[in-house]
């Protein structure tokens, strides 16, 4: 899997940088839709798993990444319909 990111030797995933990464996500509003409990669970998960890249970090938090198969999408606006019907 290929996921674009701006990783470098100064911001690699380690215990020291994990909180900075979470803070950056919060700063840009990426977690605005999460409850306090979901944030707590995400923080616990990110510290308990091996995180090698930004995608791995996002997977620790609920409702951040949606996986779907294009062959199942029959629509002019697949992203819009997917988000509207995600429950």
Secondary structure, 3 states (H helix, E strand, C coil): CCCCCCCCCCCCCCHHHHHHHHHHHHHCCCCCCCCHHHHHHHHHHHHHCCCCCHHHHHHCCCCCCCCCCHHHCCCCCHHHHHHHCCC
